[in-house]
């Protein structure tokens, strides 16, 4: 898989080897300007 796409999946779902992999993350549901800016600068 392309590293760019893997980075996106790892960011949102956690790395496959992580204990948080696939678990619901609080940041999915909380609106924070700094977080949104960090996501934009990293992936767009």
Helices and strands as residue ranges (DSSP letters): H 3-13, G 26-28, H 33-43
